[in-house]
Amino acid sequence: MAKQPAGTPAVPLDVAQVDAVVRAANIFLRVAAQSVAEVEDIVTTPQLRVLVLIATRGPQNLGAVAVELGVHPSNATRTCDRLVHAGLIERGEDSQDRRLSRLVLSAEGRQLVEQVMSHRRGAVAAVMEHLTAEMRTSLVAAMDAFAQASGETETEDGRFALTLHR
């Protein structure tokens, strides 16, 4: 759980507040699942996770992919080999360590990720249209604060990094 900033009084969590966030998270999960279903004939869920990882965090090596997926490096290698074979990612040399492979999205991989993200944005926008402008402003501020509290930060190149606070 995130630590309170210095000088901030600890306020106990209200169960109803936590439940409200969990309900919203369930909606986000359904949106994500529907966007995955749209491309399930092209990629598996772990393969899509790799594509989104590269799209949001930039080029990756196999070790980083294995850590992100929570799998053995050999599983990450097989997943990435299939993505290379499908023409969705390209493998190149890492400029700082030639022993490492650098995985980047191909144009087709970028297009697939954009299709999925476009679906998600559209589904979220459809829900947000039912909110007043004031509620949207509050929601955006709350979601930004939630993402920040989780440790997600935007990097200088506009990508995101996540380090969950425990």
Helices and strands as residue ranges (DSSP letters): H 15-37, H 45-57, H 62-69, H 73-85, E 89-93, E 101-105, H 107-128, H 133-150, E 153-154, E 160-161
